[in-house]
Amino acid sequence: MSANPQRLAWATMLGGLVIFCLLCVSTVVFARWFVFESPTELNVWLHVGRGTVGLARPDDPNTEQAIRAPVSVPRGSRLTTDNEAQGYLSFADPYSGTTLATAFLRSNTQISLVAASRPRFSVSENAYTIRLGGLNGRLEVWVNSDIEREIQIEVDSPFGLARISDGGSYLVESTASVLSLTARAGQATLVSPLGQTQHVAAGAEAAVVAGEADLRVGQGPIDLLPNSLFGESEDWPKQWGCAFFPSPDDPNGPPGQFAIETIDGRRVYHLYRLHPEAGPGETGCQQSFGAGGLNIIQYDSVRLRVMMRVDYQEISACGEQGSECPVMLRMAYEDRDGNDFLWVHGFYAEITPNVGRTTCDTCLEPHEQINKQAWYVYESPNLLTDLPQDRRPAIIEELRFTASGHKVDVIIGEVSLIAERYDLSARPIVRGGVAAGGG
């Protein structure tokens, strides 16, 4: 080269040109990836509806903290509930603050947060991405239907994964030998470890069973109540009649309010009575079933399901007689012999020792304490088999939910009556290690 300076000059010039072109291309590629592909984390918070939830963070996976108050959850965390606890993960857009989805951990459940992200810039068309892994137990996934960007949620287990991309409500359950997916609203896909896929439409359920080559599919549980999610009408949910029910002890007391609102992306009933002079009284809604009532004896399982949140209560527990819980559920019904009964169950968030009661004289079971300012999902025992034999319903005449206890502020997100009929001729879906339709 030293003997041929022109060749050296050309080599230097061409080398510089190549490096310049590579820098330009890499800059363009990186800029395009940064603008259109690079992700940023969603806001993920753990809320505890009852008891405490175990949280093991990725920087110390062998140490599990008992969580009761809301806390941010980093990617790689593991969450665990015991047989009394319930909690949920809320996923929100870090820019708008919109709640995108929630994942409820029912009792005796374990799950890990693998990923939760969105595109860094809004010009990207990529979807929200949420991945949950290692499911052992029962997970309820709700997806906001009113979001503009697509969403992709995957729930993984040893027996496959559930893939959700539509707004709606889903139940994913993983046991020692089964992964099942139920679509209460919306549609999803169940994928086996061998790559088999099964579309699960609204109202259907599917399962992967260990040792079986084919996926099982069948009808899911039936919701017997019209408009159980309060979203049928833009203005006011039909079928539900709401009112303030004054107490005989304070007939002229200030009334309570019952408003339809959107909270955390859900249509809810907001029941509140915060007047400084508020005395006894109830604010609530009811659904009646006419002269003939709602006959439920054709089913094998009927459970009342209610989603609630207690934001404020004035009195301790459920009052001096155990009849003024912040949330009271009442079911008027007849048994098979035509005898009338009233089933009552309450929920409270705060209690002062030796003040107030936690059950009522006519209640079959104690009221339940839940955590304040967090959603809680109640699911009753099977009304047809788990109540005392002489108190089991055959015809339901009326369902009512109320907020009581003087000053009170509660939110009701769902009131459903979930029924199942076991078809012995069909291949059953297996839940909790027990066949839901088996003999």
PyMOL commands that set and color helices and strands:
alter all, ss='L'
color gray80, all
select helices_A, chain A and resi 5-36+389-391
alter helices_A, ss='H'
color red, helices_A
select strands_A, chain A and resi 39-41+43-50+53-56+65-67+71-72+78-80+86-92+99-105+110-119+128-143+151-157+160-164+168-174+178-185+188-191+197-200+204-209+216-219+222-223+241-246+257-263+266-273+281-288+294-295+301-313+327-334+340-348+368-369+376-379+395-404+408-420+430-431+434-435
alter strands_A, ss='S'
color yellow, strands_A
deselect
rebuild
show_as cartoon
